[in-house]
Amino acid sequence: MSELSVRRVLVVTNPYSGAGRGDGVADAVLERLLAQGVEVAEVRAPSATESVEQVRAAVSSELRRPDAVLCVGGDGLMNVLLNAVAHSTVPLGLVPAGTGNDLARELGIPTGDPKAATDIVLRGRVRHIDLGRIESTYATPTWFATVVGTGFDARVTLRANKMRYPRGPLRYTVAAVAELMRGYTLPFTIELSGLAPGALDNPDGEHTVIHTDAVMAPIGNTRTYGGGMLVCPDALADDGYLDITVVGAVSRLEMARLLPALSAGKRIDHPSTKRYRARRITVTADGGYATADGEPAGMLPVTVQAMPGALTVLVP
Ligand SMILES: Nc1ncnc2c1ncn2[C@@H]1O[C@H](COP(=O)(O)OP(=O)(O)OP(=O)(O)O)[C@@H](O)[C@H]1O
């Protein structure tokens, strides 16, 4: 870990994040930055695409380049901003204002205290973490920092994103119960390349292909999605690998029984679950959806690849 001097900050706000919480959080952030004598520029654009364009221009400018880009939003805004800051020298700071805020949780950034989160940015302590690159059907290739959902979990996320209530992580539980009523397991083919020797349930060798009926097979650069659901409990953000948790054909009743523990952030070691660690993973299941950092990411098949050290983040 190293420290930077952060005197010029570009604050990027998603006014819609956290059911409209973004604007209020941004005001608290700006107040804090100005009180500390920091030079502030702002992006509060009407769309995610416009936000990225403005941030990309600032990050690549010689004259206006900020010392840090500060994301005031949730994992959705963070995901969009990766397109501007991945592989750049400008670090990303996070002030959580979203629903899930899973990257912030992973990094130990407080989710309910904008001033404390802003102070972490100003302290300038940086860490390099991996990102994932995802290619899928019907979507342009993109980055992710947390987890890719494939199958049931992706459907739950897509449903939760459309819901207005309840606010907060409980939304994912309600969406999961609703999705349990629908089509459920799919025949999955999972191809793993660059297997980490001896890790988790990895077989010997560099490469393997698994055919199995499964509910879902989330792929994690970090450990959680949905506001703390521990789906890839052993994932390490800076090991150069991605973890995949293959949840086999667990019955609906059993899934309903497991959901509260998963929502509460508990580690679940179910006999129908296998975990693998690899550098490159392809997941195929006919009719399955994909999400990345809680955002729609097209349909399966998806191919994801670990991109070691691709993001510099400001951490406590
Ligand atoms: N400036 C913007 N204008 C409109 N939409 C935006 C903007 N910035 C981001 N978005 C989109 O808003 C959606 C929600 O974003 P965000 O993640 O910030 O909030 P959230 O969904 O409440 O939180 P979380 O992802 O942590 O659950 C995402 O799809 C994101 O792409």
The ligand as a Gaussian input file, in Angstrom:
#p B3LYP/6-31G(d) Opt

LIG

0 1
 N      -25.577000       9.938000     -13.811000
 C      -26.407000       8.927000     -13.950000
 N      -27.619000       9.109000     -14.442000
 C      -28.497000       8.075000     -14.572000
 N      -28.234000       6.804000     -14.241000
 C      -27.028000       6.557000     -13.751000
 C      -26.075000       7.590000     -13.568000
 N      -24.967000       7.049000     -13.036000
 C      -25.229000       5.729000     -12.911000
 N      -26.472000       5.434000     -13.339000
 C      -27.149000       4.113000     -13.339000
 O      -28.016000       4.016000     -12.206000
 C      -28.129000       2.652000     -11.793000
 C      -28.023000       2.491000     -10.275000
 O      -26.773000       2.920000      -9.861000
 P      -26.086000       2.731000      -8.447000
 O      -25.410000       1.454000      -8.398000
 O      -25.252000       3.936000      -8.234000
 O      -27.227000       2.687000      -7.359000
 P      -27.949000       1.455000      -6.716000
 O      -28.440000       0.544000      -7.766000
 O      -28.928000       2.030000      -5.770000
 O      -26.790000       0.746000      -5.854000
 P      -26.079000      -0.708000      -5.880000
 O      -25.624000      -0.972000      -7.291000
 O      -24.933000      -0.635000      -4.917000
 O      -27.111000      -1.694000      -5.447000
 C      -27.054000       1.912000     -12.561000
 O      -27.670000       1.186000     -13.592000
 C      -26.175000       2.991000     -13.152000
 O      -25.593000       2.624000     -14.399000

